[in-house]
Amino acid sequence: MKNTGFALWILVLSVLASCTPSPETVGDALPADAEDFLVQAQAEFLQKAIKAERAAWVKENFITADTEKIAAEAEKEWVASTMKLAKQATRYDEAEVDESTRRKLDLLKVSLTMPAPSDDSLRSELAELGAALGSMYAKGKYCPENGGGKCLVLGDLVRTLATSRDPDELRETWVGWRTIAPPMREKYREFVRIGNQGARELGFADLGALWRSKYDMPADDFTKELDRLWEQVRPLYEALHCHVRAKLAEYYGHRVLDDEGMIPAHLLGNMWSQAWSNIYDLVAPPGEVSLDVTELLRGKGIGPREMVEYGERFFSSLGFEPLPQTFWERSLFTKPADREVQCHASAWDIDWEDDIRIKMCIDTTGEDFVTIHHELGHNYYQRAYSKQPVLFRDSANDGFHEGIGDTLALSITPAYLAKIGLLAREPADAGDLGQLMRSALDKVAFLPFGLLIDQWRWKVFSGEISPEEYNAAWWELRHKYQGIEAPVARSEEDFDPGAKYHVPANTPYTRYFLAHILQFQFHRGLCRAAGYEGPLHRCSIYGSKEAGERLRTVLEMGQSKPWPDALEAISGEREMDATAILDYFAPLTEWLEEQNADRTCGW
């Protein structure tokens, strides 16, 4: 998906107060008919969105003070316009309209994650608070007392967490990053208070209710749905947790952690303990060797553009039309030598029709090979729903877009690599456990973290968690869901949620939990359509026109129908079902049960 960057969000929010009209300034001009309103609203929405998209593309490919300002102004206009249209849409809440019109009106109302109140002074205050929170995170540094005056940015600290095996260094690094967050606490409190007022002006109880209303079911029912999905995968997570804890205790000794209880957060190779693949070497099944795709690519001299061509051929094998020529002319595949660019991999839909592109500084690695397939998944989704009305040009819910991209990446199997000539032949089953363990350390380990971020925020938005217990409640959730504990005592002097980008940036997080569930359900449904019989983790849909047709159907639907309709189109099921993850990791689960037979699991 497009990622215009944190700095742009700060600039946009800081100027919104000066350009967001209140409903009173436009109310008299509204059409009496809801359908006429939507014709005008969608035209305005699209025009502002395309302008913002073009400006953001230029800014990310030619980073200067001028391009940043131009992009901020265009994004400002789009967000301000969307705020205005969302508030206008509430005027038609009681209108008698058909199902499609009602869906468009509802989608317009929930299109923002932080609606500004109509009061001028509150809009100004919200903008200032958002800019301050963003700046605190973006400029965050840790300056060690014994560092000789040198300060460390997040990238430095992340690398230490990923590579060091010194528990004292890991603890200092973990604590050091969190020193940036306490000054955010009171600003975040006010940010929530004002944001809740904006949500109430749109008819929602609070911001959490607004966010949860994007999923085609009552907000409370969606919360229960998440709990149900978590219970399905919790035993697999606990088995992985049990094994990882035992191997870490074996490596570090009982001075650092025990064989029972929670895992100290600084030992898992990641600043937020959300993905654990950096400690693969400590927990891997003995004798297992993971397939090295980087070595295969470099051995054949394959460069960045050729890697993208492999991705296009994957989709062509499913029956999709080739990418437009403009994709190849306008995408960015390698880092230019003459200018600064934003290298974060992203997929773009510039004109919301056929001007699709990717932007990434590709290196010849297995990781980038997977990322290319993922980003192209976004592009093919964008092109497929481009014939829908403007407000339906998005994924069925926000978990679908990321889930589709990840689904295609699951088909990069040894069988696929053999078919495209990167492997001489498909290897036997040997090595499956290593591949599954590496994948589980990312995808299974992420699940509770993906769930708890918004569990905390929704309770904050509703007032269930008071400002006086922000940090205590944060760690209660991390204990409950992840079985992770802080390496040092934490108190209400700290504000550890602020050390995670998505909290000060006000970016919803449940979409990532859903994507990690849905990608396996999508994969299972497409493998069934392809007629595949065998272990799910070895399935690749490459070359299957039947799977391609099923995929095309759901992509073309966009957001025009409730997500259960889209889910049924791709998986044959109307309910999100995490058992597909259990199917995929079944061999690893069996192995973990053997390893954990004499261990005490849980915490």
C-alpha positions as CSV (number, residue, x, y, z in Angstrom):
1,M,0.0,0.0,0.0
2,K,1.0,3.6,-0.5
3,N,3.0,4.9,2.4
4,T,3.6,8.7,2.2
5,G,5.6,8.7,5.4
6,F,5.4,9.9,9.0
7,A,6.9,13.4,8.3
8,L,4.1,14.0,5.8
9,W,1.4,13.1,8.4
10,I,2.9,15.6,10.8
11,L,2.8,18.3,8.2
12,V,-0.7,17.5,7.2
13,L,-2.0,17.5,10.7
14,S,-0.3,20.7,11.6
15,V,-2.2,22.6,8.9
16,L,-5.6,20.9,9.0
17,A,-6.9,23.4,11.5
18,S,-6.6,26.3,9.1
19,C,-8.5,24.6,6.2
20,T,-11.1,22.3,7.7
21,P,-14.5,23.9,7.2
22,S,-17.2,23.3,9.7
23,P,-20.5,21.7,8.6
24,E,-22.3,25.0,9.0
25,T,-20.3,26.6,6.2
26,V,-21.4,24.1,3.6
27,G,-24.7,22.7,5.0
28,D,-27.1,25.0,2.9
29,A,-25.5,23.8,-0.3
30,L,-26.1,20.1,0.1
31,P,-28.2,18.4,-2.5
32,A,-31.6,17.1,-1.1
33,D,-31.0,13.7,-2.8
34,A,-28.3,11.4,-1.3
35,E,-27.4,10.0,-4.7
36,D,-26.8,13.5,-6.1
37,F,-24.6,14.2,-3.1
38,L,-22.5,11.1,-3.7
39,V,-22.0,12.0,-7.3
40,Q,-20.5,15.3,-6.3
41,A,-18.7,13.8,-3.2
42,Q,-17.0,11.0,-5.2
43,A,-15.8,13.4,-7.9
44,E,-14.3,15.8,-5.3
45,F,-12.8,12.9,-3.3
46,L,-11.1,11.4,-6.4
47,Q,-9.8,14.7,-7.7
48,K,-8.2,15.5,-4.4
49,A,-6.8,12.0,-3.9
50,I,-5.1,11.9,-7.3
51,K,-3.5,15.2,-6.7
52,A,-2.2,14.1,-3.3
53,E,-1.0,10.8,-4.8
54,R,1.0,12.4,-7.6
55,A,2.6,14.9,-5.2
56,A,3.5,12.2,-2.7
57,W,5.1,10.1,-5.5
58,V,7.3,13.1,-6.6
59,K,8.2,13.8,-2.9
60,E,9.3,10.3,-2.2
61,N,11.3,10.0,-5.4
62,F,12.9,13.5,-5.2
63,I,13.2,14.4,-1.5
64,T,13.6,18.1,-1.1
65,A,12.1,20.8,1.2
66,D,10.0,22.0,-1.8
67,T,8.6,18.6,-2.7
68,E,7.8,17.9,0.9
69,K,5.8,21.2,1.1
70,I,4.0,20.5,-2.2
71,A,3.0,17.0,-1.1
72,A,1.9,18.3,2.4
73,E,-0.3,20.9,0.8
74,A,-1.9,18.3,-1.6
75,E,-2.5,15.8,1.2
76,K,-3.8,18.6,3.4
77,E,-6.5,19.5,0.8
78,W,-7.5,15.8,0.4
79,V,-7.8,15.2,4.1
80,A,-9.7,18.4,4.7
81,S,-12.1,17.6,1.9
82,T,-12.7,14.1,3.2
83,M,-13.4,15.5,6.7
84,K,-16.0,17.9,5.2
85,L,-17.6,15.2,3.1
86,A,-17.8,12.7,6.0
87,K,-19.6,15.3,8.1
88,Q,-22.0,16.1,5.2
89,A,-22.8,12.4,4.8
90,T,-24.3,12.3,8.3
91,R,-27.1,14.6,6.9
92,Y,-28.4,11.6,5.0
93,D,-28.5,9.1,8.0
94,E,-32.3,9.0,7.9
95,A,-32.7,9.1,4.1
96,E,-34.4,6.1,2.4
97,V,-31.8,4.9,-0.1
98,D,-30.8,1.6,-1.7
99,E,-28.2,-0.7,-0.3
100,S,-25.4,0.5,-2.5
101,T,-26.0,4.2,-1.7
102,R,-26.2,3.5,2.0
103,R,-22.9,1.6,1.8
104,K,-21.2,4.5,0.1
105,L,-22.5,6.9,2.7
106,D,-21.3,4.7,5.6
107,L,-17.9,4.2,4.0
108,L,-17.5,7.9,3.6
109,K,-18.3,8.5,7.3
110,V,-15.7,6.0,8.5
111,S,-13.0,6.9,6.0
112,L,-10.9,8.9,8.6
113,T,-9.1,7.6,11.7
114,M,-9.0,11.0,13.5
115,P,-12.0,13.2,12.6
116,A,-11.5,16.8,13.8
117,P,-14.3,18.4,15.8
118,S,-16.1,21.4,14.2
119,D,-14.9,23.8,17.0
120,D,-12.1,25.9,15.6
121,S,-10.0,26.0,18.8
122,L,-10.3,22.2,19.3
123,R,-9.2,21.6,15.6
124,S,-6.2,23.8,16.2
125,E,-5.3,22.0,19.4
126,L,-5.7,18.6,17.8
127,A,-3.4,19.6,15.0
128,E,-0.8,20.8,17.4
129,L,-1.0,17.7,19.5
130,G,-0.7,15.4,16.6
131,A,2.3,17.3,15.2
132,A,4.0,17.2,18.6
133,L,3.4,13.5,19.1
134,G,4.7,12.7,15.6
135,S,7.8,14.9,16.1
136,M,8.6,13.2,19.4
137,Y,8.7,9.8,17.8
138,A,10.4,10.8,14.5
139,K,13.2,12.6,16.4
140,G,13.5,10.1,19.1
141,K,17.1,9.2,20.2
142,Y,18.8,7.5,23.1
143,C,22.0,9.0,24.4
144,P,23.8,6.5,26.6
145,E,25.7,7.9,29.6
146,N,28.8,6.1,28.6
147,G,28.4,6.8,24.9
148,G,30.8,9.7,24.7
149,G,28.1,12.1,23.7
150,K,26.9,9.9,20.8
151,C,23.2,9.5,20.5
152,L,21.5,6.5,18.9
153,V,18.5,6.6,16.6
154,L,15.9,3.8,16.3
155,G,17.7,2.1,13.4
156,D,20.8,1.7,15.5
157,L,18.9,0.3,18.4
158,V,16.9,-2.1,16.3
159,R,20.1,-3.5,14.8
160,T,21.5,-4.1,18.3
161,L,18.3,-5.9,19.4
162,A,18.5,-8.1,16.2
163,T,22.2,-9.1,16.5
164,S,23.5,-8.8,20.0
165,R,23.5,-11.8,22.4
166,D,24.7,-9.8,25.4
167,P,21.7,-9.6,27.8
168,D,23.0,-6.4,29.5
169,E,23.4,-4.6,26.2
170,L,20.0,-5.8,25.1
171,R,18.4,-4.6,28.3
172,E,20.0,-1.2,28.0
173,T,19.0,-0.9,24.3
174,W,15.4,-1.9,25.1
175,V,15.1,0.6,27.9
176,G,16.9,3.3,26.0
177,W,14.4,3.6,23.2
178,R,11.5,3.9,25.7
179,T,13.0,7.0,27.2
180,I,11.5,8.9,24.2
181,A,7.9,8.2,25.2
182,P,7.1,9.7,28.7
183,P,6.8,13.3,27.4
184,M,4.1,12.0,25.0
185,R,1.8,10.9,27.8
186,E,-0.2,14.1,28.6
187,K,-0.3,15.1,25.0
188,Y,-1.7,11.7,24.0
189,R,-4.4,12.1,26.8
190,E,-5.6,15.4,25.2
191,F,-5.3,14.0,21.7
192,V,-7.7,11.2,22.7
193,R,-10.1,13.6,24.4
194,I,-10.4,15.8,21.4
195,G,-10.5,13.0,18.8
196,N,-13.3,11.4,20.7
197,Q,-15.3,14.6,20.3
198,G,-14.8,14.5,16.6
199,A,-16.0,10.9,16.5
200,R,-19.1,11.8,18.4
201,E,-19.9,14.5,15.9
202,L,-20.1,11.7,13.3
203,G,-22.5,9.7,15.5
204,F,-20.0,7.3,17.2
205,A,-19.6,6.7,20.9
206,D,-15.8,7.2,20.7
207,L,-12.9,6.7,18.3
208,G,-12.7,3.0,19.0
209,A,-16.4,2.6,18.0
210,L,-15.6,4.5,14.7
211,W,-12.6,2.2,13.9
212,R,-14.6,-1.0,14.7
213,S,-17.5,0.2,12.5
214,K,-15.5,-0.4,9.4
215,Y,-16.0,-4.2,9.4
216,D,-19.7,-4.7,8.3
217,M,-20.9,-5.7,11.8
218,P,-21.8,-4.0,15.1
219,A,-18.6,-2.7,16.8
220,D,-19.2,-5.0,19.9
221,D,-19.6,-8.1,17.6
222,F,-16.3,-7.3,15.9
223,T,-14.5,-7.3,19.2
224,K,-16.0,-10.8,20.0
225,E,-14.9,-12.0,16.5
226,L,-11.3,-11.0,17.3
227,D,-11.5,-12.9,20.6
228,R,-12.8,-16.0,18.7
229,L,-10.0,-15.9,16.2
230,W,-7.4,-15.5,18.9
231,E,-8.7,-18.6,20.8
232,Q,-8.3,-20.6,17.6
233,V,-4.6,-19.8,17.3
234,R,-3.7,-19.4,21.0
235,P,-2.6,-23.1,21.5
236,L,-0.2,-22.8,18.6
237,Y,1.3,-19.6,19.9
238,E,1.7,-21.0,23.4
239,A,3.5,-24.1,22.0
240,L,5.9,-21.8,20.1
241,H,6.3,-19.6,23.2
242,C,7.1,-22.7,25.3
243,H,9.8,-23.9,23.0
244,V,11.4,-20.5,22.5
245,R,11.4,-19.8,26.3
246,A,13.1,-23.1,26.9
247,K,15.8,-22.6,24.3
248,L,16.5,-19.0,25.5
249,A,16.8,-20.3,29.0
250,E,19.2,-22.9,27.8
251,Y,21.3,-20.3,26.0
252,Y,21.3,-17.5,28.5
253,G,20.9,-19.5,31.8
254,H,18.6,-19.0,34.7
255,R,20.3,-15.8,35.7
256,V,18.4,-14.2,32.8
257,L,15.2,-16.1,32.6
258,D,13.5,-19.3,33.9
259,D,12.1,-22.3,32.2
260,E,8.6,-21.2,33.3
261,G,6.6,-18.0,33.2
262,M,7.0,-15.0,30.8
263,I,9.8,-14.2,28.4
264,P,11.7,-10.9,29.1
265,A,10.9,-8.7,26.1
266,H,14.5,-7.7,25.3
267,L,15.6,-11.3,24.4
268,L,13.4,-11.9,21.3
269,G,15.4,-10.0,18.7
270,N,12.9,-7.3,18.1
271,M,12.3,-3.9,19.7
272,W,8.6,-4.6,20.3
273,S,8.8,-8.5,20.6
274,Q,6.4,-8.6,17.6
275,A,8.5,-10.9,15.4
276,W,11.2,-13.3,16.6
277,S,13.0,-14.5,13.4
278,N,16.2,-12.8,14.5
279,I,16.7,-15.5,17.1
280,Y,16.1,-18.3,14.7
281,D,19.6,-19.6,15.2
282,L,18.9,-20.1,18.9
283,V,15.6,-22.0,18.5
284,A,15.9,-23.8,15.1
285,P,15.2,-27.5,14.8
286,P,18.6,-29.3,14.8
287,G,20.0,-30.2,11.5
288,E,17.5,-28.2,9.5
289,V,18.7,-25.9,6.8
290,S,16.5,-23.1,5.3
291,L,16.5,-22.7,1.5
292,D,18.7,-19.7,0.6
293,V,16.8,-17.9,-2.2
294,T,19.4,-15.1,-2.1
295,E,22.0,-17.6,-3.2
296,L,19.8,-18.9,-5.9
297,L,19.1,-15.5,-7.4
298,R,22.7,-14.3,-7.2
299,G,24.0,-17.5,-8.6
300,K,22.0,-16.9,-11.8
301,G,22.9,-13.2,-12.0
302,I,19.3,-12.0,-11.6
303,G,19.0,-8.2,-11.2
304,P,16.2,-6.0,-9.8
305,R,14.1,-5.6,-13.0
306,E,14.3,-9.4,-13.7
307,M,13.0,-10.1,-10.1
308,V,10.0,-7.9,-10.9
309,E,9.5,-9.7,-14.2
310,Y,9.4,-13.0,-12.2
311,G,6.6,-11.5,-10.1
312,E,4.6,-10.4,-13.2
313,R,5.0,-13.9,-14.7
314,F,3.5,-15.3,-11.5
315,F,0.3,-13.3,-12.1
316,S,0.3,-14.0,-15.8
317,S,0.4,-17.7,-15.0
318,L,-2.9,-17.2,-13.1
319,G,-4.5,-15.6,-16.2
320,F,-4.1,-11.9,-15.3
321,E,-3.2,-9.3,-18.0
322,P,0.4,-8.1,-18.1
323,L,1.3,-5.0,-16.3
324,P,0.9,-1.8,-18.4
325,Q,3.9,-0.4,-20.1
326,T,3.7,2.7,-17.8
327,F,4.4,0.4,-14.9
328,W,7.8,-0.4,-16.3
329,E,8.5,3.2,-17.3
330,R,7.4,4.9,-14.0
331,S,8.2,2.5,-11.2
332,L,11.4,2.8,-9.1
333,F,13.4,-0.5,-8.8
334,T,16.8,0.7,-7.8
335,K,18.2,3.5,-5.6
336,P,19.3,6.4,-7.7
337,A,22.9,7.6,-7.2
338,D,22.1,11.3,-7.7
339,R,19.4,12.0,-5.2
340,E,17.7,11.0,-2.0
341,V,14.6,8.7,-2.2
342,Q,12.3,7.0,0.3
343,C,13.3,3.4,-0.2
344,H,10.5,1.8,1.9
345,A,8.8,-0.7,-0.4
346,S,5.3,0.4,-1.4
347,A,2.7,-0.1,-4.1
348,W,1.0,2.9,-5.8
349,D,-2.2,3.6,-7.7
350,I,-1.6,7.1,-9.0
351,D,-4.8,7.7,-11.0
352,W,-7.0,5.1,-9.2
353,E,-7.3,3.4,-12.6
354,D,-4.3,1.9,-14.4
355,D,-1.3,4.0,-13.5
356,I,0.0,1.4,-11.0
357,R,3.7,1.4,-9.8
358,I,5.9,0.0,-7.2
359,K,8.7,2.0,-5.4
360,M,11.5,0.1,-3.7
361,C,15.3,0.0,-3.8
362,I,15.6,-3.6,-4.8
363,D,18.5,-5.7,-3.7
364,T,19.1,-9.2,-5.0
365,T,17.9,-11.0,-1.9
366,G,15.3,-13.6,-1.1
367,E,13.6,-11.1,1.2
368,D,13.2,-8.6,-1.6
369,F,12.0,-11.4,-4.0
370,V,9.1,-12.1,-1.5
371,T,8.4,-8.4,-1.1
372,I,8.1,-7.9,-4.8
373,H,5.4,-10.6,-5.0
374,H,3.7,-9.0,-2.1
375,E,3.7,-5.4,-3.5
376,L,2.5,-6.7,-6.9
377,G,-0.4,-8.3,-5.1
378,H,-1.4,-4.8,-4.1
379,N,-1.0,-3.5,-7.6
380,Y,-3.2,-6.2,-9.2
381,Y,-5.8,-5.6,-6.5
382,Q,-5.8,-1.9,-7.3
383,R,-6.2,-2.4,-11.0
384,A,-8.9,-5.1,-10.5
385,Y,-11.3,-2.8,-8.5
386,S,-10.6,0.3,-10.6
387,K,-13.9,-0.1,-12.5
388,Q,-15.9,0.2,-9.2
389,P,-17.4,3.5,-8.0
390,V,-14.8,5.6,-6.3
391,L,-15.8,4.8,-2.7
392,F,-15.7,1.1,-3.5
393,R,-12.1,1.2,-4.8
394,D,-10.5,-0.4,-1.8
395,S,-10.2,-3.9,-0.3
396,A,-13.1,-5.6,1.3
397,N,-11.8,-4.6,4.7
398,D,-8.4,-3.2,5.6
399,G,-7.0,-6.7,6.4
400,F,-7.7,-7.9,2.9
401,H,-5.2,-5.7,1.0
402,E,-2.3,-6.8,3.2
403,G,-3.6,-10.4,3.3
404,I,-3.8,-10.7,-0.5
405,G,-0.2,-9.5,-0.8
406,D,1.0,-12.0,1.8
407,T,-1.1,-14.8,0.3
408,L,0.8,-14.6,-3.0
409,A,4.1,-14.6,-1.1
410,L,3.0,-17.9,0.6
411,S,3.2,-19.5,-2.9
412,I,7.0,-18.9,-3.1
413,T,7.7,-22.5,-2.3
414,P,10.4,-24.9,-3.4
415,A,8.0,-26.2,-6.0
416,Y,7.5,-22.7,-7.4
417,L,11.2,-22.1,-7.4
418,A,11.8,-25.3,-9.3
419,K,9.1,-24.4,-11.9
420,I,10.6,-21.0,-12.7
421,G,14.1,-22.5,-13.0
422,L,15.7,-21.1,-9.8
423,L,16.0,-24.7,-8.5
424,A,17.1,-27.6,-10.6
425,R,14.4,-29.8,-8.9
426,E,12.0,-29.6,-6.0
427,P,13.7,-30.9,-2.9
428,A,12.3,-33.7,-0.7
429,D,10.6,-32.9,2.6
430,A,13.9,-32.4,4.4
431,G,14.1,-28.8,5.5
432,D,10.4,-28.2,6.0
433,L,10.7,-27.8,9.7
434,G,13.3,-25.1,9.4
435,Q,11.3,-23.2,6.9
436,L,8.1,-23.5,9.0
437,M,10.0,-22.5,12.2
438,R,11.4,-19.4,10.5
439,S,7.9,-18.5,9.2
440,A,6.3,-19.1,12.6
441,L,8.7,-16.9,14.4
442,D,7.4,-14.0,12.2
443,K,3.8,-14.9,11.5
444,V,2.6,-16.8,14.6
445,A,4.7,-14.8,17.1
446,F,3.1,-11.6,15.7
447,L,-0.5,-12.6,16.3
448,P,-1.0,-11.5,19.9
449,F,0.9,-8.3,19.4
450,G,-1.2,-7.5,16.3
451,L,-4.3,-8.0,18.5
452,L,-3.3,-6.1,21.7
453,I,-2.3,-2.7,20.3
454,D,-5.9,-1.8,19.5
455,Q,-7.3,-3.7,22.5
456,W,-5.4,-1.1,24.5
457,R,-6.4,1.8,22.4
458,W,-10.1,0.9,22.3
459,K,-10.2,0.7,26.0
460,V,-8.4,4.1,26.3
461,F,-10.8,5.7,23.8
462,S,-13.8,4.3,25.7
463,G,-12.5,5.4,29.1
464,E,-12.2,1.8,30.4
465,I,-8.5,2.5,30.8
466,S,-7.9,5.8,32.6
467,P,-4.9,8.1,31.9
468,E,-3.6,7.2,35.4
469,E,-3.2,3.5,34.3
470,Y,-2.0,3.8,30.7
471,N,1.2,1.9,31.3
472,A,-0.1,-0.7,33.8
473,A,-2.9,-1.6,31.4
474,W,-0.4,-1.9,28.5
475,W,1.6,-4.4,30.4
476,E,-1.4,-6.3,31.6
477,L,-2.3,-6.9,27.9
478,R,1.2,-7.8,27.0
479,H,1.3,-10.3,29.8
480,K,-2.1,-11.7,29.0
481,Y,-1.7,-12.1,25.2
482,Q,2.0,-12.4,24.6
483,G,3.4,-13.9,27.8
484,I,6.1,-11.1,27.6
485,E,7.4,-9.1,30.5
486,A,9.5,-6.0,30.7
487,P,13.2,-6.6,31.6
488,V,13.0,-3.9,34.2
489,A,10.3,-2.5,36.5
490,R,7.9,-0.1,34.7
491,S,5.6,2.4,36.2
492,E,3.2,5.3,35.3
493,E,6.2,7.5,34.9
494,D,6.7,5.5,31.7
495,F,4.5,5.6,28.6
496,D,5.6,2.4,26.7
497,P,2.8,2.5,24.1
498,G,4.3,5.7,22.8
499,A,7.5,3.8,21.8
500,K,5.5,2.0,19.1
501,Y,5.1,4.1,15.9
502,H,1.4,3.3,15.3
503,V,0.3,4.8,18.7
504,P,1.6,8.4,18.2
505,A,0.9,8.2,14.5
506,N,-2.7,7.1,15.3
507,T,-2.6,4.3,12.8
508,P,-5.1,1.4,13.4
509,Y,-3.3,-1.9,13.9
510,T,-6.0,-4.6,13.9
511,R,-5.7,-4.7,10.1
512,Y,-2.3,-6.5,10.5
513,F,-3.8,-9.1,12.9
514,L,-6.6,-9.8,10.3
515,A,-4.1,-10.0,7.5
516,H,-2.1,-12.6,9.4
517,I,-5.3,-14.7,9.8
518,L,-6.7,-14.1,6.3
519,Q,-3.6,-14.8,4.3
520,F,-3.7,-18.5,5.3
521,Q,-7.4,-18.8,4.8
522,F,-7.0,-17.2,1.3
523,H,-4.1,-19.6,0.6
524,R,-6.1,-22.6,1.6
525,G,-9.0,-21.6,-0.6
526,L,-6.9,-20.9,-3.6
527,C,-5.0,-24.2,-3.2
528,R,-8.3,-26.1,-3.1
529,A,-9.4,-24.2,-6.3
530,A,-6.1,-25.3,-7.9
531,G,-6.8,-28.9,-7.1
532,Y,-3.8,-29.2,-4.9
533,E,-3.6,-32.2,-2.5
534,G,-0.8,-32.3,0.0
535,P,0.7,-30.3,2.9
536,L,-0.6,-26.8,2.8
537,H,2.8,-25.2,3.4
538,R,4.1,-26.8,0.2
539,C,1.3,-25.5,-2.1
540,S,2.0,-23.0,-4.8
541,I,-0.9,-21.7,-7.0
542,Y,1.6,-20.7,-9.7
543,G,0.1,-21.7,-13.1
544,S,-3.4,-22.4,-11.9
545,K,-6.0,-20.6,-14.0
546,E,-8.7,-21.9,-11.6
547,A,-7.1,-20.3,-8.6
548,G,-6.5,-17.2,-10.7
549,E,-10.2,-16.9,-11.6
550,R,-11.2,-17.2,-8.0
551,L,-8.6,-14.5,-7.0
552,R,-9.8,-12.2,-9.8
553,T,-13.4,-12.4,-8.7
554,V,-12.6,-11.2,-5.2
555,L,-10.2,-8.5,-6.3
556,E,-12.7,-7.0,-8.8
557,M,-15.3,-6.7,-6.0
558,G,-13.2,-4.2,-4.1
559,Q,-15.2,-2.8,-1.2
560,S,-18.6,-3.0,-3.0
561,K,-19.9,-5.8,-0.8
562,P,-19.6,-6.7,2.8
563,W,-16.3,-8.6,3.5
564,P,-18.0,-12.0,4.1
565,D,-19.1,-11.9,0.5
566,A,-15.5,-11.3,-0.6
567,L,-14.3,-14.0,1.8
568,E,-16.7,-16.5,0.3
569,A,-15.6,-15.7,-3.2
570,I,-12.0,-16.6,-2.4
571,S,-12.2,-19.2,0.3
572,G,-15.7,-20.7,0.0
573,E,-16.3,-19.6,3.6
574,R,-18.2,-16.7,5.0
575,E,-16.5,-16.6,8.4
576,M,-12.9,-15.8,9.2
577,D,-11.3,-19.0,10.2
578,A,-7.8,-19.3,11.8
579,T,-7.7,-23.1,11.4
580,A,-5.9,-22.5,8.1
581,I,-2.9,-21.4,10.1
582,L,-3.1,-24.7,12.1
583,D,-3.2,-26.6,8.8
584,Y,-0.2,-24.8,7.4
585,F,1.9,-25.2,10.5
586,A,0.7,-28.8,11.3
587,P,4.2,-30.4,10.9
588,L,5.8,-27.8,13.1
589,T,3.0,-28.2,15.7
590,E,3.7,-31.9,15.9
591,W,7.4,-31.3,16.4
592,L,6.8,-28.6,19.0
593,E,4.5,-31.0,21.0
594,E,7.3,-33.5,21.1
595,Q,9.8,-30.9,22.2
596,N,7.5,-29.6,24.9
597,A,6.4,-32.9,26.3
598,D,8.4,-32.6,29.5
599,R,8.1,-28.8,29.7
600,T,5.6,-26.6,31.6
601,C,3.9,-24.4,29.0
602,G,1.8,-21.3,29.5
603,W,2.6,-18.5,31.9
